[in-house]
Amino acid sequence: MPLEYLGAPPAASDRQVRPFSPAVRAGDFVYVSGQVPTNQDGEIVAGGIEAQTRQVMENLKAVLALAGATLDDVCKSTVWLQDARDFGAFNRIYMGYFGANKPARSTTEARLMVDARVEIDAVAYKPRT
């Protein structure tokens, strides 16, 4: 089965198109590229870790929707925090987006490629109907 590339590559605030797909479907799995806290204009949202985590999660939901998937279909996520001291505040927001079935997750502290406090990628399992 061929790969299905979902969504148009995003443009950042510098209007340069980024060289990746928002998501790729491989059979029944959907691989979502790392989402950062950008708004519709490609600008990093103002605010601390809470506001940025909410924006990342909303961006993640929007990309999953391209494959007909939701956060309920996420089986694995990877989180990068710019500052490990944000872990507690990040976790409070993140947990609010998932029901009883929480995906597997890895979290690490890293210097991000953009001026953001958080980035999240995900793998979802969404069988084709």
Secondary structure, 3 states (H helix, E strand, C coil): CCCEEECCCCECCCCCECCCCCEEEECCEEEEEEECCECCCCCECCCCHHHHHHHHHHHHHHHHHCCCCCHHHEEEEEEEECCHHHHHHHHHHHHCCCCCCCCEEEEEECCCCCCCCEEEEEEEECCCC
